[in-house]
Amino acid sequence: MTRDIDLLIEARWIIPVQPANQVLEHHAVAVRDGLIVDILSTDLARQRYRATQTRALPDHVLVPGLVNLHAHAAMNLLRGYADDRALMTWLTEHIWPAERAHLSHDFVRDGTLLACAEMLRGGVTTFSDMYFFPDAAAEAVLEAGMRAALGIVALEFPSAWASDADQYLSKGLAVRDRYKHQSRLHFTLAPHAPYTVGDTTFERIQTLAEQLDLQIHMHVHETRDEVERSVAEHGVRPLERLRRLGLVSPRLIAVHAVHLDDTEIGLLAREGAHIAHCPTSNMKLASGASPSTALAAAGVNAGLGTDGAASNNRLDMFQEMRHAGLMAKLVTGDAAALPAHHLLHMATLGGARALGLDGQIGSIEAGKQADLCAVNLDHDQTRPCFAPLSQLIYAAGREHVSDVWVAGNAQVHDGRLLHLHNSNLKARARLWQNQVGK
């Protein structure tokens, strides 16, 4: 008996991520009401299902939609604004002054929309954001048709969004209340970093996280200077300070986590915390190399993040997968460190798990959301193809993404955005370039 479905995607290869190391040849994914209902051989799928739409991908690998675990999406409007500078110089002398001059609801909405377009075309279906005006970011995400976890930012100093930590939290929570019934929007508590947030604010965030069942998304141990400053001001390293405040737990997404000792790696593993590894940004800002292989060996769950386009300068998860793998091999001297299957896991299910969304996204499994990315391997740069998983990580790039679906809805087809218009996006980028560049 044939069953009616909305969409049947037939692919040369499917890499479901879960179970690990599995590559399915000549298989199909059946989708109904935005959910994956079956993964089976193409021949059997044609017998079992009658689809409203069929997408044939004869030279493609189909993977889960990529999860960008750390971004400052609106900073796309500051791409290339202050390159080749150390982190604190970059922040205090260039980025923060630019934000003071230009930050607004429209800046965040337009910058986030530009970022969504870039990420969708690169196979990203979900991103975890940390920036001001989350209401503006929510508007952009919904218009783009993506999925996002928006950070409720907290800082001790004022911005155009809020005047103090209490107002950051109250305004951010109000945005969460407004959008909490939107299935593609999720929220995290996002204190910027230990060096910009006080103990009283951290205590309130820990309480809110427990009460509202929210993850805590925060920069931690990004630079040596940050660690040394914490020792000078608080008598302990940042993670120890956070542990004493009750913030090191399965709710914590520790972004960067570059400068860790063995005790801190053990702490993160023991408490079930997560890491957002941002290799390209860490290299560009000379922050250092995350001990990613030691974290993996200890069992710490990790995802990959791009950071913002002002410090990367691409929201390119293919680049992050490749850089994470190459950096791990270089640092350890072990060519087998962080193999291809582990890197794809980090870019999909690892990020989803950190956000508490692994029951919905991150792998191609029946019952999960049909967030999917197809990559065409029939190119000069990707032929011959002996092993599609390795080819995906080490040869393919975002330019080879052909199709992207979010909850079964096509957002990219043959490399073209279906619902966002390039001319409009370019006009907005030019407008802000003229404003910021004055």
C-alpha positions as CSV (number, residue, x, y, z in Angstrom):
1,M,0.0,0.0,0.0
2,T,1.4,3.4,-1.0
3,R,1.5,6.2,1.5
4,D,1.1,9.9,0.6
5,I,4.0,12.2,1.6
6,D,4.9,15.8,0.9
7,L,8.5,15.3,-0.3
8,L,10.8,12.5,-1.3
9,I,14.6,13.3,-1.6
10,E,16.6,10.7,-3.5
11,A,20.3,11.0,-3.0
12,R,23.4,9.2,-4.3
13,W,24.6,9.1,-0.6
14,I,23.0,9.9,2.7
15,I,25.1,10.5,5.8
16,P,22.7,10.4,8.7
17,V,25.3,11.2,11.4
18,Q,23.5,8.9,13.8
19,P,24.5,6.1,13.9
20,A,28.1,7.2,13.4
21,N,30.2,6.4,10.4
22,Q,27.2,5.3,8.3
23,V,27.0,6.2,4.6
24,L,23.9,5.0,2.8
25,E,24.1,4.6,-1.0
26,H,21.1,5.2,-3.3
27,H,18.8,6.0,-0.4
28,A,15.9,8.4,0.0
29,V,14.4,10.5,2.8
30,A,10.6,10.7,3.0
31,V,9.1,13.8,4.5
32,R,5.6,14.6,5.7
33,D,4.4,17.7,7.6
34,G,7.9,18.9,8.0
35,L,9.2,15.7,9.7
36,I,11.3,12.8,8.5
37,V,9.1,9.7,8.3
38,D,11.5,7.2,6.7
39,I,15.0,6.6,5.4
40,L,15.2,3.7,3.0
41,S,16.5,2.5,-0.4
42,T,15.4,4.6,-3.3
43,D,13.8,1.6,-5.0
44,L,11.8,0.7,-2.0
45,A,10.8,4.4,-1.4
46,R,9.4,4.6,-4.9
47,Q,7.2,1.6,-4.2
48,R,6.1,2.6,-0.7
49,Y,5.5,6.4,-1.1
50,R,3.6,8.7,-3.4
51,A,5.2,12.2,-3.1
52,T,3.7,15.5,-3.9
53,Q,7.3,16.5,-4.8
54,T,10.4,14.5,-5.6
55,R,13.9,15.9,-5.6
56,A,16.5,13.7,-7.4
57,L,20.1,14.2,-6.3
58,P,22.1,11.7,-8.4
59,D,25.6,13.1,-7.6
60,H,24.9,14.5,-4.1
61,V,25.5,13.7,-0.5
62,L,22.6,14.5,1.8
63,V,23.5,15.5,5.4
64,P,21.6,17.1,8.3
65,G,21.3,20.8,8.2
66,L,24.5,22.3,9.7
67,V,24.3,23.9,13.2
68,N,26.4,27.1,13.8
69,L,26.8,27.0,17.5
70,H,28.2,30.5,18.0
71,A,27.5,33.6,15.9
72,H,27.0,37.3,16.2
73,A,24.9,37.4,13.1
74,A,24.3,41.1,12.8
75,M,28.0,41.7,12.8
76,N,27.9,40.8,9.1
77,L,27.6,44.5,8.6
78,L,31.1,44.9,10.2
79,R,32.8,42.3,8.0
80,G,36.3,43.4,7.4
81,Y,35.9,46.6,9.4
82,A,38.9,46.2,11.7
83,D,41.0,43.2,10.6
84,D,44.5,42.1,11.7
85,R,44.2,43.2,15.3
86,A,44.4,41.4,18.6
87,L,41.1,40.6,20.3
88,M,41.0,43.3,23.0
89,T,42.4,46.0,20.7
90,W,39.9,44.9,18.0
91,L,37.0,45.0,20.6
92,T,37.8,48.1,22.6
93,E,39.2,50.4,20.0
94,H,37.2,49.5,16.9
95,I,34.1,47.2,17.3
96,W,32.6,48.6,20.5
97,P,33.0,52.2,19.3
98,A,31.4,51.3,16.0
99,E,28.5,49.6,17.8
100,R,28.0,52.6,20.0
101,A,27.7,54.8,16.9
102,H,25.5,52.6,14.8
103,L,23.7,49.9,16.8
104,S,19.9,50.0,16.3
105,H,17.0,47.7,15.7
106,D,17.4,48.2,11.9
107,F,21.1,47.5,12.0
108,V,20.5,44.2,13.8
109,R,17.6,43.2,11.6
110,D,19.4,43.9,8.3
111,G,22.7,42.4,9.5
112,T,21.0,39.3,10.7
113,L,19.1,38.9,7.4
114,L,22.3,39.2,5.5
115,A,23.9,36.6,7.8
116,C,20.9,34.2,7.3
117,A,21.2,34.4,3.5
118,E,24.9,33.6,3.8
119,M,24.4,30.7,6.2
120,L,21.5,29.2,4.3
121,R,23.5,29.1,1.0
122,G,26.2,27.4,3.0
123,G,23.9,24.6,4.4
124,V,23.3,26.1,7.8
125,T,19.8,25.6,9.0
126,T,20.2,26.5,12.7
127,F,22.4,29.1,14.4
128,S,23.0,30.1,18.0
129,D,23.2,33.9,18.2
130,M,24.6,36.3,20.8
131,Y,23.8,40.0,20.1
132,F,21.8,43.0,21.0
133,F,18.1,43.6,19.8
134,P,17.1,39.9,19.8
135,D,13.6,41.1,18.7
136,A,15.2,42.4,15.4
137,A,17.1,39.2,15.0
138,A,13.9,37.2,15.5
139,E,12.2,39.1,12.7
140,A,15.1,38.4,10.4
141,V,15.2,34.6,11.2
142,L,11.4,34.2,10.7
143,E,11.7,36.1,7.3
144,A,14.6,33.9,6.2
145,G,12.8,30.7,7.2
146,M,15.7,29.5,9.4
147,R,15.9,28.1,12.9
148,A,17.8,30.0,15.6
149,A,18.6,30.0,19.3
150,L,18.7,33.7,20.2
151,G,20.8,34.8,23.1
152,I,19.4,37.0,25.9
153,V,22.6,39.1,26.3
154,A,23.8,40.4,29.6
155,L,26.6,43.0,30.2
156,E,27.3,45.4,33.0
157,F,27.8,48.4,30.7
158,P,25.2,50.2,28.6
159,S,24.5,49.9,24.9
160,A,21.7,51.1,22.5
161,W,19.8,48.0,23.6
162,A,19.9,48.3,27.4
163,S,21.4,50.4,30.2
164,D,22.5,47.8,32.7
165,A,22.4,44.0,33.3
166,D,18.9,44.1,34.8
167,Q,17.5,45.8,31.8
168,Y,19.4,43.5,29.4
169,L,17.7,40.5,31.1
170,S,14.3,42.0,31.4
171,K,14.1,43.2,27.8
172,G,15.5,39.9,26.5
173,L,13.1,37.8,28.5
174,A,10.2,40.0,27.2
175,V,11.3,39.1,23.7
176,R,11.4,35.4,24.6
177,D,7.9,35.7,26.0
178,R,6.7,37.3,22.7
179,Y,8.2,34.6,20.5
180,K,8.1,31.5,22.7
181,H,5.4,29.9,20.6
182,Q,7.4,30.2,17.3
183,S,8.6,26.6,16.7
184,R,11.7,27.8,14.8
185,L,12.9,30.2,17.6
186,H,14.6,29.1,20.8
187,F,16.4,31.2,23.4
188,T,19.5,31.0,25.6
189,L,20.8,33.2,28.4
190,A,23.9,34.8,27.0
191,P,26.1,36.6,29.5
192,H,28.9,38.0,27.3
193,A,31.9,36.8,29.3
194,P,33.3,36.5,32.9
195,Y,35.3,39.7,32.4
196,T,32.1,41.8,31.5
197,V,29.6,40.2,33.9
198,G,29.6,40.5,37.7
199,D,28.8,37.8,40.3
200,T,25.3,39.2,41.1
201,T,24.3,39.0,37.5
202,F,25.7,35.5,37.2
203,E,23.7,34.4,40.2
204,R,20.5,35.7,38.7
205,I,21.3,34.0,35.4
206,Q,21.9,30.7,37.1
207,T,18.5,31.0,38.8
208,L,16.7,32.0,35.6
209,A,18.3,29.1,33.7
210,E,16.9,26.6,36.2
211,Q,13.5,28.3,36.3
212,L,13.1,28.7,32.6
213,D,15.0,25.6,31.4
214,L,17.4,27.6,29.3
215,Q,21.0,27.0,28.1
216,I,23.8,29.5,29.1
217,H,25.8,30.6,26.1
218,M,29.0,32.5,27.1
219,H,32.6,33.3,25.9
220,V,35.0,31.5,28.3
221,H,38.8,31.2,28.4
222,E,39.2,32.7,24.9
223,T,42.5,34.4,25.6
224,R,45.4,34.1,28.1
225,D,44.9,37.7,29.1
226,E,41.3,36.9,30.1
227,V,42.5,34.1,32.4
228,E,45.3,36.1,33.9
229,R,42.9,39.0,34.5
230,S,40.5,36.8,36.3
231,V,43.2,35.5,38.6
232,A,44.3,39.1,39.4
233,E,40.8,40.3,40.1
234,H,39.0,37.2,41.5
235,G,41.9,35.0,42.7
236,V,40.8,32.2,40.5
237,R,40.6,31.3,36.8
238,P,37.3,32.1,35.0
239,L,35.9,28.5,35.0
240,E,36.6,28.0,38.7
241,R,34.7,31.3,39.3
242,L,31.8,30.0,37.2
243,R,31.9,26.7,39.0
244,R,31.6,28.4,42.4
245,L,28.6,30.3,41.1
246,G,26.9,27.1,39.9
247,L,27.2,27.8,36.2
248,V,29.3,24.9,35.1
249,S,26.6,22.3,34.3
250,P,24.9,20.6,31.3
251,R,23.4,24.1,30.6
252,L,26.7,25.7,29.9
253,I,27.9,26.3,26.3
254,A,31.4,27.5,26.8
255,V,32.4,29.4,23.6
256,H,36.0,29.2,22.5
257,A,37.4,27.4,25.6
258,V,40.9,27.8,24.2
259,H,43.1,28.0,27.3
260,L,42.1,25.0,29.4
261,D,44.3,22.9,31.7
262,D,43.6,19.2,32.5
263,T,41.6,20.0,35.6
264,E,39.3,22.3,33.7
265,I,38.8,19.7,30.9
266,G,37.9,17.2,33.6
267,L,35.5,19.7,35.2
268,L,33.7,20.3,31.9
269,A,33.5,16.5,31.3
270,R,32.3,15.7,34.8
271,E,29.6,18.4,34.8
272,G,28.4,17.6,31.2
273,A,29.1,21.1,29.9
274,H,29.4,21.8,26.1
275,I,32.0,23.6,24.0
276,A,31.5,25.8,21.0
277,H,34.7,25.5,19.1
278,C,35.5,28.4,16.7
279,P,38.8,27.5,15.1
280,T,38.9,30.2,12.3
281,S,38.1,33.1,14.6
282,N,40.6,31.8,17.2
283,M,43.3,31.6,14.5
284,K,42.5,35.0,13.0
285,L,42.5,36.8,16.4
286,A,45.6,34.8,17.5
287,S,43.7,33.6,20.5
288,G,45.2,30.1,20.4
289,A,44.2,26.5,19.6
290,S,41.5,24.8,21.5
291,P,42.5,21.4,23.1
292,S,39.8,19.9,21.0
293,T,41.3,16.4,20.9
294,A,41.7,16.3,24.7
295,L,38.1,17.5,25.1
296,A,36.9,14.8,22.8
297,A,38.9,12.2,24.6
298,A,37.4,13.3,27.9
299,G,33.9,13.0,26.4
300,V,33.0,16.7,26.3
301,N,30.3,17.4,23.7
302,A,31.4,20.0,21.2
303,G,29.9,21.9,18.4
304,L,31.4,24.2,15.8
305,G,30.8,28.0,15.5
306,T,31.9,30.6,13.1
307,D,31.8,33.5,15.5
308,G,30.9,36.8,13.8
309,A,31.8,37.9,10.3
310,A,33.8,40.7,11.8
311,S,36.3,38.2,13.2
312,N,36.3,35.4,10.8
313,N,35.2,36.8,8.1
314,R,32.9,34.0,6.8
315,L,29.9,32.3,8.3
316,D,31.1,29.1,6.6
317,M,30.7,25.9,8.5
318,F,32.5,23.9,5.8
319,Q,35.6,26.1,6.6
320,E,35.1,25.5,10.3
321,M,34.9,21.7,9.9
322,R,38.1,21.7,7.8
323,H,40.0,24.1,10.1
324,A,39.0,22.2,13.2
325,G,40.3,19.0,11.8
326,L,43.5,20.5,10.4
327,M,44.2,22.5,13.6
328,A,43.8,19.3,15.7
329,K,46.2,17.3,13.5
330,L,48.8,20.1,13.5
331,V,48.7,20.7,17.3
332,T,48.8,17.1,18.3
333,G,51.0,15.8,15.5
334,D,48.5,13.0,15.0
335,A,47.0,12.8,11.5
336,A,44.1,10.7,12.9
337,A,43.0,13.4,15.3
338,L,39.4,14.5,14.9
339,P,38.5,12.4,11.8
340,A,35.9,13.4,9.3
341,H,33.0,11.7,10.9
342,H,33.7,13.5,14.2
343,L,33.9,16.8,12.4
344,L,30.5,16.3,10.8
345,H,29.1,15.3,14.1
346,M,30.4,18.5,15.7
347,A,28.8,20.6,12.9
348,T,25.4,18.9,13.3
349,L,24.4,16.7,16.2
350,G,27.1,18.1,18.6
351,G,25.7,21.6,18.1
352,A,22.1,20.4,18.4
353,R,22.9,18.6,21.6
354,A,24.6,21.7,23.2
355,L,21.4,23.6,22.5
356,G,19.2,20.9,23.9
357,L,17.7,20.4,20.4
358,D,19.1,17.0,19.6
359,G,15.6,15.4,19.8
360,Q,14.5,17.6,16.9
361,I,17.5,18.3,14.7
362,G,21.1,17.3,14.1
363,S,20.7,13.9,12.4
364,I,18.6,12.3,9.7
365,E,16.3,10.1,11.7
366,A,12.6,9.3,11.5
367,G,10.6,11.7,13.8
368,K,13.1,14.5,13.5
369,Q,12.6,17.8,11.7
370,A,13.5,17.6,8.0
371,D,16.4,20.1,8.2
372,L,18.6,18.9,5.4
373,C,21.5,20.0,3.3
374,A,22.5,18.5,-0.1
375,V,26.0,18.9,-1.5
376,N,26.8,18.3,-5.1
377,L,30.0,16.3,-5.5
378,D,29.9,16.3,-9.3
379,H,32.5,19.1,-9.7
380,D,36.1,19.3,-10.9
381,Q,37.1,20.1,-7.3
382,T,35.3,17.1,-5.9
383,R,36.1,14.3,-8.4
384,P,37.0,11.5,-8.2
385,C,35.0,10.6,-5.0
386,F,36.4,7.5,-3.2
387,A,34.8,8.3,0.2
388,P,31.9,10.8,0.3
389,L,32.3,11.7,4.0
390,S,36.0,12.6,3.6
391,Q,35.2,14.4,0.4
392,L,32.6,16.5,2.2
393,I,35.0,17.6,4.8
394,Y,38.3,18.0,3.0
395,A,37.4,18.9,-0.6
396,A,33.8,20.3,-0.8
397,G,32.9,23.8,0.2
398,R,29.8,25.8,0.8
399,E,29.8,26.7,-2.9
400,H,28.8,23.1,-3.6
401,V,25.6,23.2,-1.5
402,S,22.8,22.8,-3.9
403,D,19.7,22.4,-1.8
404,V,18.6,23.3,1.8
405,W,15.4,22.4,3.6
406,V,14.2,23.7,7.0
407,A,11.3,21.6,8.4
408,G,10.8,20.2,4.9
409,N,10.5,23.6,3.3
410,A,12.9,24.3,0.5
411,Q,15.0,27.4,1.2
412,V,17.8,26.9,-1.4
413,H,17.4,25.2,-4.7
414,D,20.2,24.6,-7.2
415,G,22.3,27.0,-5.1
416,R,19.7,29.8,-5.3
417,L,17.9,31.4,-2.3
418,L,14.2,30.9,-2.9
419,H,12.7,33.4,-0.4
420,L,15.4,36.1,0.1
421,H,16.3,38.5,-2.8
422,N,19.9,39.2,-3.4
423,S,19.3,42.7,-4.8
424,N,17.5,43.8,-1.7
425,L,20.2,42.3,0.6
426,K,23.0,44.0,-1.4
427,A,21.2,47.3,-1.2
428,R,20.9,47.0,2.6
429,A,24.6,46.1,2.8
430,R,25.6,49.1,0.7
431,L,23.5,51.4,2.9
432,W,25.2,50.3,6.1
433,Q,28.6,50.4,4.5
434,N,28.1,54.0,3.7
435,Q,26.9,54.7,7.3
436,V,29.6,52.8,9.1
437,G,32.4,53.9,6.8
438,K,31.8,57.7,7.4
